[in-house]
Amino acid sequence: MKSYVAVSLTASTLAASAVALSTIANAAPSGPSTVDQTVRTLEASGYNVIVNRTGGAPLSQCTVSSVRPGQTYSTTDSRGEDSLSTTVTSKTVYVDVTC
């Protein structure tokens, strides 16, 4: 029984990670956009956003070079003997900008 729970927990965590990564890809802008717009869009989608800047210009003069996935935290609870439910508690993305 313990191995069944461990396998289910691992599978649930991997599935949640795959969903989170596909959501990041959908939330990431295509092409150059303003940093503020990208950060607001990602935060509205429920992400904690960390901005990594290269260069010394003001953010208004920077462009987004990439959006990378960060750590996703989730919990898995059992609701009975055979049912596991995974809940994502925190999602982080890194926004790389070039100035």
Helices and strands as residue ranges (DSSP letters): H 2-27, H 35-44, E 48-54, G 59-61, E 63-78, E 84-98
